[in-house]
Amino acid sequence: MNYYEVTFTYTTAIEPEIVNDVLAAQLGEIGFESFTENEQGMQGYIPENLYDEQALQTVLATFPLENVQIHYTVLFVEDKDWNEEWEKNYFKPIRIGHDCIIRASFHEPEPGFQYEIIIDPKMAFGTGNHETTYLMIQEMLQLDLTGKELLDMGCGTAVLAILARMKGAGRVVAIDIDEWAYRNALENIRLNHTDDIQVALGGAEQIAPFGTFDYIFANINRNILLNDIRHYAVHMKLGAFLYMSGFYTQDIPAIETECKRNGLTLLSHAKRNNWVAVKVQKQQH
């Protein structure tokens, strides 16, 4: 498949890594599949048939961080080994203290971590959302999941589902609406020998056959979460917990309002740069 490579650079006092994460999340919603970072900004890649100049300009015109000027150039790139490009240029191990490391199979092992998760991400997952992944893993590491029933909603690479199973969760379900994510989740589950994780393809409508859960983790984006909180609430046991990420600090009030509407109470939140993870609980009466 042919792609367009769009190179983004910034005029701003904000660290480029922060701008990269926010911009990548927005570009992912208009068809960009992957990103590679550089010292000045990043390159984004989008299939030739999905590239829409007007949609790109709209994203840049409505960029949420203040005092950021974004410049870009576009280059047509003929088909190449995209997975090799990804491996060489983007994915780096993610370390959360000494508790957990997420690395690809092409990285050298690093001893000393309680949990080692092997993820072979493909181009579709180069969305720059390491901040939200980090936050959600950080939250999960604090939990005793022994025997608990857990849903990883919008599972992507299934990293959260895999960690939950490693931490002793009794039943783990992973759901994603993207067919490629579904296949990649299955691949990573096999890599980590957590084969009893159940994986389904689809959106929130796929939750029902799996019943109710003690924990739901949803690392998606603001708009999908606002639409689907009502579905999550129905499939939470009384007193169950819901962790959500994929949005910014300024989105917390909207998320909290929708939670209250569905009998969920916001208990706390954690943030990393401008990204947020919230913890909410289903009322027990």
C-alpha positions as CSV (number, residue, x, y, z in Angstrom):
1,M,0.0,0.0,0.0
2,N,1.2,3.5,-0.8
3,Y,1.3,6.1,2.0
4,Y,1.7,9.9,2.5
5,E,4.4,10.8,4.9
6,V,3.6,14.1,6.6
7,T,6.4,15.8,8.6
8,F,5.3,18.0,11.4
9,T,7.5,20.6,13.1
10,Y,6.5,23.1,15.8
11,T,7.2,26.7,16.9
12,T,6.5,26.6,20.7
13,A,8.0,26.6,24.1
14,I,6.3,23.3,24.9
15,E,8.3,20.1,24.8
16,P,8.0,18.4,21.3
17,E,7.1,15.0,23.0
18,I,4.0,16.6,24.6
19,V,2.9,18.1,21.3
20,N,3.6,14.8,19.5
21,D,1.3,12.9,21.8
22,V,-1.6,15.3,21.6
23,L,-1.3,15.7,17.8
24,A,-0.9,12.0,17.2
25,A,-4.1,11.3,19.1
26,Q,-6.0,13.7,16.9
27,L,-4.5,12.6,13.7
28,G,-5.4,9.0,14.5
29,E,-9.0,10.0,14.3
30,I,-8.7,11.1,10.6
31,G,-6.9,8.0,9.4
32,F,-3.2,8.4,10.3
33,E,-1.9,5.0,11.2
34,S,1.5,5.5,12.6
35,F,4.1,8.1,13.7
36,T,7.9,8.3,14.2
37,E,9.4,10.9,16.4
38,N,12.4,13.1,15.6
39,E,14.1,16.0,17.5
40,Q,11.9,18.7,15.9
41,G,8.6,16.9,15.9
42,M,7.4,13.8,14.1
43,Q,6.4,12.1,10.8
44,G,2.9,10.8,10.4
45,Y,1.9,8.1,7.9
46,I,-1.6,7.8,6.3
47,P,-2.7,5.5,3.5
48,E,-3.0,7.2,0.1
49,N,-6.7,6.6,-0.1
50,L,-7.4,8.1,3.3
51,Y,-5.4,11.4,3.0
52,D,-7.7,14.4,3.2
53,E,-6.0,17.8,3.1
54,Q,-9.0,19.6,4.5
55,A,-9.4,17.3,7.4
56,L,-5.7,17.7,8.2
57,Q,-6.0,21.5,8.2
58,T,-9.1,21.3,10.4
59,V,-7.2,19.3,13.0
60,L,-4.3,21.8,13.0
61,A,-6.7,24.8,13.2
62,T,-8.4,23.3,16.3
63,F,-5.3,22.0,18.0
64,P,-6.1,22.2,21.8
65,L,-2.7,23.3,23.2
66,E,-2.2,27.0,23.2
67,N,0.8,28.9,21.7
68,V,1.7,26.1,19.3
69,Q,2.3,26.8,15.6
70,I,2.4,23.6,13.6
71,H,4.2,23.4,10.2
72,Y,4.0,20.4,7.9
73,T,5.3,19.1,4.6
74,V,3.8,16.2,2.6
75,L,5.7,13.4,0.8
76,F,4.3,10.5,-1.3
77,V,5.9,7.2,-0.3
78,E,5.6,4.0,-2.3
79,D,5.0,0.7,-0.5
80,K,7.8,-0.6,1.7
81,D,8.3,-2.9,4.7
82,W,6.4,-0.7,7.2
83,N,6.8,-3.1,10.1
84,E,10.6,-2.9,9.7
85,E,10.4,0.9,9.6
86,W,8.3,0.9,12.8
87,E,10.8,-1.4,14.6
88,K,13.8,0.7,13.6
89,N,12.4,4.1,14.2
90,Y,9.7,4.3,16.8
91,F,8.8,1.6,19.4
92,K,11.0,1.8,22.5
93,P,10.5,-0.1,25.8
94,I,8.1,1.4,28.3
95,R,9.3,1.1,31.9
96,I,7.1,1.7,34.9
97,G,9.5,1.8,37.8
98,H,10.9,-1.6,38.4
99,D,7.4,-3.1,38.4
100,C,6.7,-3.5,34.7
101,I,8.4,-3.3,31.4
102,I,6.7,-3.5,28.0
103,R,9.1,-4.3,25.2
104,A,9.0,-5.8,21.7
105,S,10.5,-9.2,20.9
106,F,13.3,-7.4,19.0
107,H,14.4,-5.6,22.2
108,E,17.0,-7.2,24.4
109,P,15.5,-8.6,27.7
110,E,16.0,-6.4,30.8
111,P,16.1,-8.3,34.1
112,G,14.8,-6.9,37.4
113,F,11.1,-6.2,36.5
114,Q,8.3,-8.0,38.2
115,Y,6.2,-8.1,35.0
116,E,7.7,-8.3,31.5
117,I,5.2,-8.0,28.7
118,I,6.2,-8.7,25.1
119,I,4.3,-6.7,22.6
120,D,5.0,-6.8,18.9
121,P,3.2,-3.6,17.8
122,K,2.5,-3.1,14.1
123,M,2.2,0.3,12.3
124,A,-1.4,0.8,13.4
125,F,-0.4,1.3,17.0
126,G,2.2,4.0,16.5
127,T,-0.2,6.6,18.0
128,G,2.2,8.1,20.5
129,N,-0.2,7.4,23.4
130,H,2.5,6.1,25.7
131,E,1.3,8.6,28.3
132,T,-2.2,6.9,28.6
133,T,-0.7,3.4,28.4
134,Y,1.7,4.4,31.2
135,L,-1.1,5.8,33.4
136,M,-3.4,2.8,33.0
137,I,-0.6,0.4,33.7
138,Q,0.4,2.4,36.8
139,E,-3.2,2.2,38.1
140,M,-3.4,-1.5,37.4
141,L,-0.1,-2.3,39.2
142,Q,-1.7,-1.0,42.4
143,L,-4.6,-3.4,42.3
144,D,-5.0,-6.9,43.7
145,L,-6.7,-8.6,40.8
146,T,-6.6,-12.1,42.1
147,G,-9.7,-13.9,40.9
148,K,-11.3,-10.8,39.6
149,E,-13.2,-10.4,36.4
150,L,-11.8,-7.7,34.1
151,L,-12.6,-6.1,30.8
152,D,-10.0,-4.4,28.6
153,M,-12.2,-2.2,26.3
154,G,-10.5,-0.8,23.2
155,C,-7.7,-3.2,23.9
156,G,-5.4,-2.4,21.0
157,T,-2.3,-4.5,21.6
158,A,-4.1,-6.1,24.6
159,V,-1.3,-5.0,26.9
160,L,-3.7,-4.2,29.8
161,A,-5.5,-7.5,29.4
162,I,-2.1,-9.4,29.4
163,L,-1.0,-7.6,32.6
164,A,-4.3,-8.3,34.3
165,R,-3.9,-12.0,33.6
166,M,-0.3,-11.9,34.8
167,K,-1.6,-10.3,38.0
168,G,-3.9,-13.2,38.6
169,A,-7.3,-11.9,37.3
170,G,-9.7,-14.9,37.0
171,R,-11.4,-14.0,33.8
172,V,-10.1,-11.4,31.3
173,V,-11.9,-10.2,28.2
174,A,-10.4,-7.9,25.6
175,I,-12.5,-6.1,23.0
176,D,-11.6,-3.8,20.1
177,I,-13.5,-2.4,17.2
178,D,-10.6,-2.6,14.8
179,E,-10.0,-5.9,13.0
180,W,-6.3,-5.4,12.8
181,A,-6.2,-4.7,16.6
182,Y,-8.2,-7.9,17.2
183,R,-5.6,-10.0,15.3
184,N,-2.7,-8.2,16.9
185,A,-4.2,-8.8,20.4
186,L,-4.4,-12.5,19.7
187,E,-0.8,-12.5,18.6
188,N,0.4,-10.7,21.7
189,I,-1.6,-12.9,24.0
190,R,0.1,-15.9,22.5
191,L,3.5,-14.3,22.8
192,N,2.9,-13.8,26.6
193,H,1.4,-17.3,27.2
194,T,-1.8,-15.8,28.5
195,D,-4.0,-17.8,26.0
196,D,-7.1,-18.0,28.2
197,I,-7.9,-14.3,27.6
198,Q,-11.1,-14.0,25.6
199,V,-10.9,-11.6,22.6
200,A,-13.9,-10.1,20.7
201,L,-14.1,-7.9,17.7
202,G,-16.5,-5.0,17.9
203,G,-17.6,-2.0,20.0
204,A,-19.5,-1.7,23.3
205,E,-22.3,-3.9,21.9
206,Q,-19.9,-6.9,22.2
207,I,-19.8,-6.6,26.0
208,A,-23.2,-8.2,26.8
209,P,-22.3,-11.8,26.1
210,F,-19.6,-11.7,28.7
211,G,-21.8,-10.6,31.6
212,T,-20.5,-8.3,34.3
213,F,-17.1,-7.3,35.6
214,D,-15.3,-6.2,38.8
215,Y,-13.0,-4.0,36.8
216,I,-13.3,-2.3,33.4
217,F,-10.3,-0.5,31.8
218,A,-11.1,1.7,28.8
219,N,-8.2,3.5,27.2
220,I,-9.8,5.0,24.1
221,N,-10.7,8.7,23.5
222,R,-13.1,11.3,25.0
223,N,-15.9,11.0,22.5
224,I,-16.1,7.3,22.5
225,L,-15.9,7.2,26.3
226,L,-18.7,9.7,26.6
227,N,-20.9,7.6,24.4
228,D,-20.1,4.3,26.0
229,I,-20.0,5.0,29.7
230,R,-23.7,4.0,29.8
231,H,-22.8,0.6,28.4
232,Y,-19.9,0.1,30.8
233,A,-22.1,0.9,33.8
234,V,-24.6,-1.8,32.9
235,H,-21.9,-4.4,32.8
236,M,-20.3,-3.4,36.1
237,K,-21.0,-5.3,39.3
238,L,-22.2,-3.3,42.3
239,G,-19.1,-1.6,43.7
240,A,-17.1,-2.4,40.6
241,F,-14.4,0.0,39.3
242,L,-14.0,1.7,35.9
243,Y,-10.7,3.2,34.8
244,M,-10.7,5.4,31.8
245,S,-8.0,7.3,29.9
246,G,-7.3,8.7,26.4
247,F,-8.4,12.3,27.2
248,Y,-7.0,15.6,28.6
249,T,-7.3,17.3,32.0
250,Q,-9.9,19.7,30.7
251,D,-12.2,16.8,29.7
252,I,-12.6,15.6,33.3
253,P,-15.8,17.6,34.0
254,A,-17.6,16.2,30.9
255,I,-16.5,12.6,31.8
256,E,-17.6,13.1,35.5
257,T,-21.0,14.4,34.4
258,E,-21.7,11.4,32.2
259,C,-20.5,9.1,35.0
260,K,-22.9,10.6,37.5
261,R,-25.7,10.2,35.0
262,N,-25.1,6.5,35.0
263,G,-24.7,5.9,38.7
264,L,-20.9,6.1,38.8
265,T,-18.8,8.2,41.2
266,L,-15.4,9.7,40.2
267,L,-13.0,8.8,43.0
268,S,-9.6,10.1,41.8
269,H,-7.5,10.9,38.7
270,A,-3.9,10.7,37.8
271,K,-2.2,12.8,35.1
272,R,1.0,12.7,33.0
273,N,1.7,15.8,31.0
274,N,-1.8,16.8,29.9
275,W,-3.2,13.2,29.7
276,V,-5.5,11.9,32.4
277,A,-6.7,8.5,33.8
278,V,-9.7,8.5,36.1
279,K,-11.0,6.0,38.6
280,V,-14.7,5.7,39.1
281,Q,-16.9,3.3,41.0
282,K,-20.4,2.0,40.6
283,Q,-22.6,2.8,43.5
284,Q,-23.4,-0.1,45.7
285,H,-27.1,0.5,46.2
